[in-house]
Amino acid sequence: MRRRRALMPLALLAPGLVWLLVFYAIPVVTQLWVSLQTGNADDGFAQTWHWGIYPDVVSEYEDQLWRSLGYAASATVLCLIIAFPLSYFIAFKAGRWKNLFLLLVILPFFTSLIVRTVAWQTLLTDDGWVVHTMIDVGLLPENGRLLATRTAVIAGITYNFLPFMVLPLYASLERLDRRLIEAATDLYSSRWSAFRRVTLPLAGPGIFAGVLLTFIPALGDYINAQLLGSSQQYMIGNVIQGQYLVVRDYPTAAALSFVLMVVILVFIGGAAKLVGGRTLREATA
Amino acid sequence: MRTTGDRVRDITIRVWAIAAVIFLFVPIFVVILFSFNDNQGRFNFTWQGFTLRHWEHPFAVEGLGEALTNSLVIAALTTVIAVVFGTLMALALVRHRFRGRGATSALVFLPLATPEVVLGAALLGWFLTISVSTGFVTILIAHVMFTLGFVVVTVRARLEGMDLHIEEAAQDLGAGAITTLRKVTLPMIAPGVASAGLLAFAISIDDFVVTNFNAGQTITFPLFVYGASRQGVPPQVNVLATALLVIVIALMFVVLAFQRRAARADAAVAPEPA
């Protein structure tokens, strides 16, 4: 009987656990193995343990790596700026419209990401009324473009990952004990300092989770650069995609993808150190 | 004691929130509007007049119907597999203490924290290494892999909010482990399982990146749209996207109604709110 009890969790876990081990953990480790091969897609690849590929790819694709970091960071900051007042409004001011607003935030994302991004393309196209209007009022120079610019790509990323910022922010603000803010104002704190010293720190785990959930997928994104940008805006995801599926240079693609994974683990680790492990657990729970 | 400053702040924040929601809906309006566009030629970028012809023949584009069917079948199968496996994992993680519990939680969480391009590339590298050719089955494998974590997180949240004593009471009254699971635990976590299923379905049907890596010759709806985007997306895509959105909204209301009923049932079991 006791033996059966001990086997119970294993039996429950087994199917999912095996799936994640075989189709997630092993593939991610295999990236390292594939990256250390030499050869080409037609004649086959041989395991040569050529570690030199790592400095090679990092220097060759330095521009795209830095660009990815820059775009993802800009989009994350923009998301935070747009999402914080929105989440604050939904949590504290929306009253009986709260659920409606939450629904409205996630609803657009039930349309395919590709379809939405193509819609932005339609909207920002050179012949479109947005570009014409902006040229007319002088916001864009004559023959100015919105597509194929850094602005369009960063705006696209911001748009596509906004709910990942809104939802955790909302969740942490909603849980916040409002009596603490009242106590602060009762004790003659100004609205601003009550916000800065009470609301903001208590919303910390939500901000942290939102930043992680936005920054990580943004770092690997290549759809926005592909559809709203040009090769001048390509990010590291475009390179990985192209090397794997078009050029079929698997070691280079695997090495870049492994580098990206390491950058992200370092980022998560660093962020966890910064805010403390407890917040990370709270944020991801 | 509300000052003018407070009122200005309130109005500013309200305007900001409404503007943000409008921003979120801009491309959706474009998608819906251009499904009625009487476009001439391949491109559907400029407004040329109202028509219903695309709505009358939503599958008039070669390959689109097949792509949509593939997406729906894959999403349905993914949902079933991920919900069953994920719910079992959530039960193990919440109800049992065992060695390796922390490591298991981490393994469930990590795919959610990995960028899609890495998930897709890693899986393709693995399939190439073990000489598995990519296609329908590998798409399904990939979709189950990245939706599993979402199911575990969602069902786990519901399980953790559940009163353990009800299960104990069932067992004290002579119900076996299986009966307790079937008659007590599963009905109580059903709303969590339903939202997990909806989430898995929505993520699967929308996925482009991981699918693009592991699709082989199989075309799904997002892959079709991406492929078409180079030569001009046909308005039929807008029609289907709009129709899908309407269906999802309807499904969401069903789940919501279901959860409301469950909430009332919860309230009946535990009359005192926590």
Interface residues (C-beta under 8 A of the other chain):
Chain A: A6 M8 P9 L10 L12 L13 P15 G16 L17 W19 L20 L21 F23 Y24 A25 I26 P27 V28 T30 Q31 W33 V34 I82 A83 P85 L86 Y88 F89 I90 K93 A94 F101 L103 L104 V105 L107 P108 F109 F110 T111 S112 L113 I114 V115 R116 T117 V118 A119 W120 Q121 T122 L123 T125 D127 G128 Y159 L162 P163 R191 L212 I216 P217 L219 G220 D221 Y222 I223 L227 G237 I240 Q241 Y244 L245 Y250 A253 A254 S257 L260 M261 I264 I268 T284
Chain B: G5 D6 R9 D10 I13 R14 W16 A17 A20 V21 F23 L24 F25 V26 P27 I28 V30 V31 F34 N44 F45 T46 V84 F85 G86 L88 M89 L91 A92 L93 R95 H96 F98 T104 L107 V108 F109 L110 P111 A113 T114 P115 E116 V117 V118 L119 A121 A122 L123 L124 G125 W126 L128 T129 I141 A142 V144 M145 L148 V152 A202 I205 D206 F208 V209 N212 F213 F221 P222 V225 Y226 S229 V233 V237 N238 A241 L244 L245 V248 I249 M252
